[in-house]
Amino acid sequence: MTTSRTILRYIIILAGLNLCGLGTYFTLLAGLGTNPWTVFHAGLSHYLPLTIGQVSQVLGIFIIILSYPLGVRARIGTFLNMFFFGFFYDVWAELGLFPEPTSLPAQFLYLLAGVAVLGAGLGLYVSVGLGAGPRDGLTLGLHQRLGLSIRLVRSCIELAALFCGYLIGGPVGIGTLFYALAIGPALQYSLQLCNRYISPLFMPEQTETISTGGSTI
């Protein structure tokens, strides 16, 4: 691969992670509940001297270490995901460019925008094939070690994150259910576009993806 395409590859993955951070920020700003991992991150941030993004980074490191005995080897994209997802979330939260919604329709608009933007970001991230995120790597490792389906393993992990996050005050609500129903179609549409227009730029390398239904990060 030429140097220019390598640079483009990293620009695309960082753009995708930036959108992931923005989308996650929108879902939290909506105040209707968010995805399971962010529920857990937000809950932990109540008890730790860390921002939500920093909690995500610390957990990402822990999950990478936990996945190693399962035969999962982190790639460059794994480390980029671990650091920049939380970093970009904190940047958007600190900038405060978007006003808090003051009505239910505005809350739903933020929630819808969050899922759409997050889906677009995940599609960009996956399309360049630089490695799965820490949480998706753990899913793949447990799938290979236990012989269970990826869908079942992912569901169990995310339900555990959701339950633990709820117990420590994470934001669970109708938005959590909406996210569960909507992120799959949003990601599928994003991947279709990215696989058509972006992935071919990096062929003949094989784009690495696992079907996670939108698990982040």
Phi and psi in degrees as GROMACS dihedral restraints (atoms count N, CA, C in turn):
[ dihedral_restraints ]
;  ai    aj    ak    al  type     phi  dphi    fc
    3     4     5     6     1   -70.0    20    10
    4     5     6     7     1   160.3    20    10
    6     7     8     9     1   -59.8    20    10
    7     8     9    10     1   -40.9    20    10
    9    10    11    12     1   -63.1    20    10
   10    11    12    13     1   -38.4    20    10
   12    13    14    15     1   -73.0    20    10
   13    14    15    16     1   -33.6    20    10
   15    16    17    18     1   -63.2    20    10
   16    17    18    19     1   -44.6    20    10
   18    19    20    21     1   -61.8    20    10
   19    20    21    22     1   -43.7    20    10
   21    22    23    24     1   -60.1    20    10
   22    23    24    25     1   -38.3    20    10
   24    25    26    27     1   -60.3    20    10
   25    26    27    28     1   -43.8    20    10
   27    28    29    30     1   -72.3    20    10
   28    29    30    31     1   -34.1    20    10
   30    31    32    33     1   -62.1    20    10
   31    32    33    34     1   -42.6    20    10
   33    34    35    36     1   -65.8    20    10
   34    35    36    37     1   -43.4    20    10
   36    37    38    39     1   -66.8    20    10
   37    38    39    40     1   -37.1    20    10
   39    40    41    42     1   -69.9    20    10
   40    41    42    43     1   -36.9    20    10
   42    43    44    45     1   -63.0    20    10
   43    44    45    46     1   -40.9    20    10
   45    46    47    48     1   -63.5    20    10
   46    47    48    49     1   -43.7    20    10
   48    49    50    51     1   -68.3    20    10
   49    50    51    52     1   -32.5    20    10
   51    52    53    54     1   -62.3    20    10
   52    53    54    55     1   -44.9    20    10
   54    55    56    57     1   -64.4    20    10
   55    56    57    58     1   -37.0    20    10
   57    58    59    60     1   -61.4    20    10
   58    59    60    61     1   -43.4    20    10
   60    61    62    63     1   -63.9    20    10
   61    62    63    64     1   -42.1    20    10
   63    64    65    66     1   -66.0    20    10
   64    65    66    67     1   -43.7    20    10
   66    67    68    69     1   -61.8    20    10
   67    68    69    70     1   -42.1    20    10
   69    70    71    72     1   -63.9    20    10
   70    71    72    73     1   -39.9    20    10
   72    73    74    75     1   -61.1    20    10
   73    74    75    76     1   -42.6    20    10
   75    76    77    78     1   -60.2    20    10
   76    77    78    79     1   -43.2    20    10
   78    79    80    81     1   -65.5    20    10
   79    80    81    82     1   -35.2    20    10
   81    82    83    84     1   -73.5    20    10
   82    83    84    85     1   -38.4    20    10
   84    85    86    87     1   -63.9    20    10
   85    86    87    88     1   -30.2    20    10
   87    88    89    90     1   -62.2    20    10
   88    89    90    91     1   -32.6    20    10
   90    91    92    93     1    73.6    20    10
   91    92    93    94     1    23.0    20    10
   93    94    95    96     1  -113.1    20    10
   94    95    96    97     1     4.5    20    10
   96    97    98    99     1   108.7    20    10
   97    98    99   100     1   154.9    20    10
   99   100   101   102     1  -139.6    20    10
  100   101   102   103     1  -169.3    20    10
  102   103   104   105     1   -72.1    20    10
  103   104   105   106     1   159.0    20    10
  105   106   107   108     1   -54.4    20    10
  106   107   108   109     1   -45.9    20    10
  108   109   110   111     1   -66.3    20    10
  109   110   111   112     1   -38.4    20    10
  111   112   113   114     1   -70.5    20    10
  112   113   114   115     1   -32.1    20    10
  114   115   116   117     1   -57.5    20    10
  115   116   117   118     1   -45.6    20    10
  117   118   119   120     1   -66.1    20    10
  118   119   120   121     1   -45.7    20    10
  120   121   122   123     1   -60.6    20    10
  121   122   123   124     1   -45.9    20    10
  123   124   125   126     1   -64.6    20    10
  124   125   126   127     1   -39.8    20    10
  126   127   128   129     1   -62.2    20    10
  127   128   129   130     1   -45.6    20    10
  129   130   131   132     1   -63.9    20    10
  130   131   132   133     1   -33.6    20    10
  132   133   134   135     1   -64.7    20    10
  133   134   135   136     1   -19.3    20    10
  135   136   137   138     1   -69.4    20    10
  136   137   138   139     1   -24.3    20    10
  138   139   140   141     1  -112.1    20    10
  139   140   141   142     1    -7.8    20    10
  141   142   143   144     1  -119.7    20    10
  142   143   144   145     1   151.0    20    10
  144   145   146   147     1   -79.4    20    10
  145   146   147   148     1    49.5    20    10
  147   148   149   150     1  -132.6    20    10
  148   149   150   151     1   150.0    20    10
  150   151   152   153     1   -75.3    20    10
  151   152   153   154     1   169.3    20    10
  153   154   155   156     1   -60.0    20    10
  154   155   156   157     1   -41.8    20    10
  156   157   158   159     1   -63.5    20    10
  157   158   159   160     1   -39.9    20    10
  159   160   161   162     1   -68.1    20    10
  160   161   162   163     1   -37.2    20    10
  162   163   164   165     1   -60.2    20    10
  163   164   165   166     1   -43.5    20    10
  165   166   167   168     1   -59.4    20    10
  166   167   168   169     1   -41.3    20    10
  168   169   170   171     1   -66.0    20    10
  169   170   171   172     1   -45.9    20    10
  171   172   173   174     1   -63.4    20    10
  172   173   174   175     1   -44.0    20    10
  174   175   176   177     1   -64.3    20    10
  175   176   177   178     1   -36.0    20    10
  177   178   179   180     1   -60.1    20    10
  178   179   180   181     1   -43.8    20    10
  180   181   182   183     1   -61.1    20    10
  181   182   183   184     1   -46.3    20    10
  183   184   185   186     1   -60.4    20    10
  184   185   186   187     1   -42.2    20    10
  186   187   188   189     1   -68.1    20    10
  187   188   189   190     1   -38.0    20    10
  189   190   191   192     1   -59.7    20    10
  190   191   192   193     1   -43.8    20    10
  192   193   194   195     1   -65.2    20    10
  193   194   195   196     1   -43.1    20    10
  195   196   197   198     1   -63.7    20    10
  196   197   198   199     1   -32.4    20    10
  198   199   200   201     1   -78.4    20    10
  199   200   201   202     1   -20.1    20    10
  201   202   203   204     1   -59.2    20    10
  202   203   204   205     1   -46.7    20    10
  204   205   206   207     1   -64.9    20    10
  205   206   207   208     1   -16.1    20    10
  207   208   209   210     1   -84.9    20    10
  208   209   210   211     1     1.8    20    10
  210   211   212   213     1    89.4    20    10
  211   212   213   214     1     9.9    20    10
  213   214   215   216     1   -92.2    20    10
  214   215   216   217     1   120.1    20    10
  216   217   218   219     1  -104.7    20    10
  217   218   219   220     1   121.4    20    10
  219   220   221   222     1   -66.5    20    10
  220   221   222   223     1   140.4    20    10
  222   223   224   225     1  -109.6    20    10
  223   224   225   226     1   177.9    20    10
  225   226   227   228     1   -58.5    20    10
  226   227   228   229     1   -38.5    20    10
  228   229   230   231     1   -64.9    20    10
  229   230   231   232     1   -30.2    20    10
  231   232   233   234     1   -63.6    20    10
  232   233   234   235     1   -45.0    20    10
  234   235   236   237     1   -71.6    20    10
  235   236   237   238     1   -36.7    20    10
  237   238   239   240     1   -62.3    20    10
  238   239   240   241     1   -43.2    20    10
  240   241   242   243     1   -60.4    20    10
  241   242   243   244     1   -48.3    20    10
  243   244   245   246     1   -57.1    20    10
  244   245   246   247     1   -42.6    20    10
  246   247   248   249     1   -86.3    20    10
  247   248   249   250     1   -51.3    20    10
  249   250   251   252     1   -78.2    20    10
  250   251   252   253     1   -24.6    20    10
  252   253   254   255     1   -60.3    20    10
  253   254   255   256     1   -51.6    20    10
  255   256   257   258     1   -67.5    20    10
  256   257   258   259     1   -37.5    20    10
  258   259   260   261     1   -60.3    20    10
  259   260   261   262     1   -49.3    20    10
  261   262   263   264     1   -67.5    20    10
  262   263   264   265     1   -34.7    20    10
  264   265   266   267     1   -59.8    20    10
  265   266   267   268     1   -47.8    20    10
  267   268   269   270     1   -63.7    20    10
  268   269   270   271     1   -35.8    20    10
  270   271   272   273     1   -61.7    20    10
  271   272   273   274     1   -48.5    20    10
  273   274   275   276     1   -64.4    20    10
  274   275   276   277     1   -39.9    20    10
  276   277   278   279     1   -65.6    20    10
  277   278   279   280     1   -38.3    20    10
  279   280   281   282     1   -72.2    20    10
  280   281   282   283     1   -37.1    20    10
  282   283   284   285     1   -64.9    20    10
  283   284   285   286     1   -37.9    20    10
  285   286   287   288     1    59.2    20    10
  286   287   288   289     1    40.0    20    10
  288   289   290   291     1   -74.5    20    10
  289   290   291   292     1   -19.7    20    10
  291   292   293   294     1  -110.5    20    10
  292   293   294   295     1   130.3    20    10
  294   295   296   297     1   -70.5    20    10
  295   296   297   298     1   150.0    20    10
  297   298   299   300     1   -68.3    20    10
  298   299   300   301     1   139.8    20    10
  300   301   302   303     1   -67.2    20    10
  301   302   303   304     1   142.2    20    10
  303   304   305   306     1  -114.5    20    10
  304   305   306   307     1     5.9    20    10
  306   307   308   309     1  -145.7    20    10
  307   308   309   310     1   160.6    20    10
  309   310   311   312     1   -62.1    20    10
  310   311   312   313     1   -43.4    20    10
  312   313   314   315     1   -58.7    20    10
  313   314   315   316     1   -38.2    20    10
  315   316   317   318     1   -67.1    20    10
  316   317   318   319     1   -36.9    20    10
  318   319   320   321     1   -61.8    20    10
  319   320   321   322     1   -44.8    20    10
  321   322   323   324     1   -66.2    20    10
  322   323   324   325     1   -33.5    20    10
  324   325   326   327     1   -64.4    20    10
  325   326   327   328     1   -43.3    20    10
  327   328   329   330     1   -63.0    20    10
  328   329   330   331     1   -42.2    20    10
  330   331   332   333     1   -62.5    20    10
  331   332   333   334     1   -45.6    20    10
  333   334   335   336     1   -62.2    20    10
  334   335   336   337     1   -44.5    20    10
  336   337   338   339     1   -63.2    20    10
  337   338   339   340     1   -39.3    20    10
  339   340   341   342     1   -61.7    20    10
  340   341   342   343     1   -45.8    20    10
  342   343   344   345     1   -65.7    20    10
  343   344   345   346     1   -41.3    20    10
  345   346   347   348     1   -65.1    20    10
  346   347   348   349     1   -45.7    20    10
  348   349   350   351     1   -67.2    20    10
  349   350   351   352     1   -41.0    20    10
  351   352   353   354     1   -63.5    20    10
  352   353   354   355     1   -42.0    20    10
  354   355   356   357     1   -60.7    20    10
  355   356   357   358     1   -41.6    20    10
  357   358   359   360     1   -64.1    20    10
  358   359   360   361     1   -42.1    20    10
  360   361   362   363     1   -64.3    20    10
  361   362   363   364     1   -42.5    20    10
  363   364   365   366     1   -63.7    20    10
  364   365   366   367     1   -39.5    20    10
  366   367   368   369     1   -61.0    20    10
  367   368   369   370     1   -44.3    20    10
  369   370   371   372     1   -63.1    20    10
  370   371   372   373     1   -44.2    20    10
  372   373   374   375     1   -61.1    20    10
  373   374   375   376     1   -47.9    20    10
  375   376   377   378     1   -67.7    20    10
  376   377   378   379     1   -34.8    20    10
  378   379   380   381     1   -65.9    20    10
  379   380   381   382     1   -22.5    20    10
  381   382   383   384     1   -88.9    20    10
  382   383   384   385     1    -9.4    20    10
  384   385   386   387     1    63.4    20    10
  385   386   387   388     1    43.2    20    10
  387   388   389   390     1   -99.7    20    10
  388   389   390   391     1     9.0    20    10
  390   391   392   393     1   120.7    20    10
  391   392   393   394     1   149.4    20    10
  393   394   395   396     1   -73.0    20    10
  394   395   396   397     1   154.7    20    10
  396   397   398   399     1   -67.7    20    10
  397   398   399   400     1   165.2    20    10
  399   400   401   402     1   -54.8    20    10
  400   401   402   403     1   -44.0    20    10
  402   403   404   405     1   -71.3    20    10
  403   404   405   406     1   -35.9    20    10
  405   406   407   408     1   -70.4    20    10
  406   407   408   409     1   -33.8    20    10
  408   409   410   411     1   -63.5    20    10
  409   410   411   412     1   -40.9    20    10
  411   412   413   414     1   -62.8    20    10
  412   413   414   415     1   -41.3    20    10
  414   415   416   417     1   -58.3    20    10
  415   416   417   418     1   -47.1    20    10
  417   418   419   420     1   -64.6    20    10
  418   419   420   421     1   -41.1    20    10
  420   421   422   423     1   -63.7    20    10
  421   422   423   424     1   -44.2    20    10
  423   424   425   426     1   -67.7    20    10
  424   425   426   427     1   -36.2    20    10
  426   427   428   429     1   -59.7    20    10
  427   428   429   430     1   -45.3    20    10
  429   430   431   432     1   -71.6    20    10
  430   431   432   433     1   -35.8    20    10
  432   433   434   435     1   -77.4    20    10
  433   434   435   436     1   -39.3    20    10
  435   436   437   438     1   -95.1    20    10
  436   437   438   439     1   -16.5    20    10
  438   439   440   441     1    75.3    20    10
  439   440   441   442     1    16.8    20    10
  441   442   443   444     1   -93.7    20    10
  442   443   444   445     1   161.6    20    10
  444   445   446   447     1   -67.8    20    10
  445   446   447   448     1   151.3    20    10
  447   448   449   450     1   -59.6    20    10
  448   449   450   451     1   -41.8    20    10
  450   451   452   453     1   -60.0    20    10
  451   452   453   454     1   -43.8    20    10
  453   454   455   456     1   -67.2    20    10
  454   455   456   457     1   -44.9    20    10
  456   457   458   459     1   -61.8    20    10
  457   458   459   460     1   -46.5    20    10
  459   460   461   462     1   -61.9    20    10
  460   461   462   463     1   -42.7    20    10
  462   463   464   465     1   -61.6    20    10
  463   464   465   466     1   -42.8    20    10
  465   466   467   468     1   -64.4    20    10
  466   467   468   469     1   -43.0    20    10
  468   469   470   471     1   -63.6    20    10
  469   470   471   472     1   -45.5    20    10
  471   472   473   474     1   -71.4    20    10
  472   473   474   475     1   -33.8    20    10
  474   475   476   477     1   -64.9    20    10
  475   476   477   478     1   -38.6    20    10
  477   478   479   480     1   -64.5    20    10
  478   479   480   481     1   -43.3    20    10
  480   481   482   483     1   -63.1    20    10
  481   482   483   484     1   -41.7    20    10
  483   484   485   486     1   -64.2    20    10
  484   485   486   487     1   -45.9    20    10
  486   487   488   489     1   -64.2    20    10
  487   488   489   490     1   -46.7    20    10
  489   490   491   492     1   -64.2    20    10
  490   491   492   493     1   -41.1    20    10
  492   493   494   495     1   -63.2    20    10
  493   494   495   496     1   -40.1    20    10
  495   496   497   498     1   -63.1    20    10
  496   497   498   499     1   -41.4    20    10
  498   499   500   501     1   -64.0    20    10
  499   500   501   502     1   -28.1    20    10
  501   502   503   504     1  -105.4    20    10
  502   503   504   505     1    19.6    20    10
  504   505   506   507     1    91.7    20    10
  505   506   507   508     1    17.0    20    10
  507   508   509   510     1   -69.0    20    10
  508   509   510   511     1   155.3    20    10
  510   511   512   513     1   -78.3    20    10
  511   512   513   514     1    94.5    20    10
  513   514   515   516     1  -105.4    20    10
  514   515   516   517     1   137.0    20    10
  516   517   518   519     1  -171.7    20    10
  517   518   519   520     1  -162.6    20    10
  519   520   521   522     1   -62.9    20    10
  520   521   522   523     1   -27.1    20    10
  522   523   524   525     1   -64.7    20    10
  523   524   525   526     1   -29.2    20    10
  525   526   527   528     1   -65.1    20    10
  526   527   528   529     1   -43.8    20    10
  528   529   530   531     1   -66.7    20    10
  529   530   531   532     1   -43.2    20    10
  531   532   533   534     1   -60.0    20    10
  532   533   534   535     1   -42.6    20    10
  534   535   536   537     1   -59.3    20    10
  535   536   537   538     1   -46.2    20    10
  537   538   539   540     1   -59.3    20    10
  538   539   540   541     1   -36.4    20    10
  540   541   542   543     1   -82.6    20    10
  541   542   543   544     1   -31.2    20    10
  543   544   545   546     1   -99.1    20    10
  544   545   546   547     1   -24.4    20    10
  546   547   548   549     1   -67.8    20    10
  547   548   549   550     1   -32.8    20    10
  549   550   551   552     1   -60.3    20    10
  550   551   552   553     1   -55.4    20    10
  552   553   554   555     1   -60.2    20    10
  553   554   555   556     1   -38.9    20    10
  555   556   557   558     1   -63.1    20    10
  556   557   558   559     1   -43.8    20    10
  558   559   560   561     1   -68.1    20    10
  559   560   561   562     1   -40.1    20    10
  561   562   563   564     1   -61.3    20    10
  562   563   564   565     1   -44.6    20    10
  564   565   566   567     1   -64.6    20    10
  565   566   567   568     1   -42.2    20    10
  567   568   569   570     1   -62.5    20    10
  568   569   570   571     1   -43.6    20    10
  570   571   572   573     1   -64.5    20    10
  571   572   573   574     1   -37.1    20    10
  573   574   575   576     1   -60.2    20    10
  574   575   576   577     1   -44.1    20    10
  576   577   578   579     1   -68.4    20    10
  577   578   579   580     1   -44.5    20    10
  579   580   581   582     1   -67.9    20    10
  580   581   582   583     1   -38.8    20    10
  582   583   584   585     1   -68.1    20    10
  583   584   585   586     1   -24.5    20    10
  585   586   587   588     1   -82.0    20    10
  586   587   588   589     1   -41.1    20    10
  588   589   590   591     1  -109.5    20    10
  589   590   591   592     1   -21.5    20    10
  591   592   593   594     1  -109.5    20    10
  592   593   594   595     1   -50.3    20    10
  594   595   596   597     1   -54.3    20    10
  595   596   597   598     1   -40.8    20    10
  597   598   599   600     1   -60.4    20    10
  598   599   600   601     1   -20.7    20    10
  600   601   602   603     1   -65.2    20    10
  601   602   603   604     1   -23.4    20    10
  603   604   605   606     1  -112.0    20    10
  604   605   606   607     1    10.1    20    10
  606   607   608   609     1   -74.3    20    10
  607   608   609   610     1   154.9    20    10
  609   610   611   612     1   -81.9    20    10
  610   611   612   613     1     8.8    20    10
  612   613   614   615     1   -64.5    20    10
  613   614   615   616     1   141.3    20    10
  615   616   617   618     1   -86.8    20    10
  616   617   618   619     1   123.3    20    10
  618   619   620   621     1   -68.6    20    10
  619   620   621   622     1   128.5    20    10
  621   622   623   624     1   -93.7    20    10
  622   623   624   625     1   120.5    20    10
  624   625   626   627     1  -138.9    20    10
  625   626   627   628     1   154.4    20    10
  627   628   629   630     1  -130.2    20    10
  628   629   630   631     1   145.3    20    10
  630   631   632   633     1   -79.4    20    10
  631   632   633   634     1   101.3    20    10
  633   634   635   636     1  -113.4    20    10
  634   635   636   637     1    -3.1    20    10
  636   637   638   639     1    66.1    20    10
  637   638   639   640     1    24.1    20    10
  639   640   641   642     1    97.8    20    10
  640   641   642   643     1    14.5    20    10
  642   643   644   645     1   -62.4    20    10
  643   644   645   646     1   137.0    20    10
  645   646   647   648     1  -105.3    20    10
  646   647   648   649     1   121.2    20    10
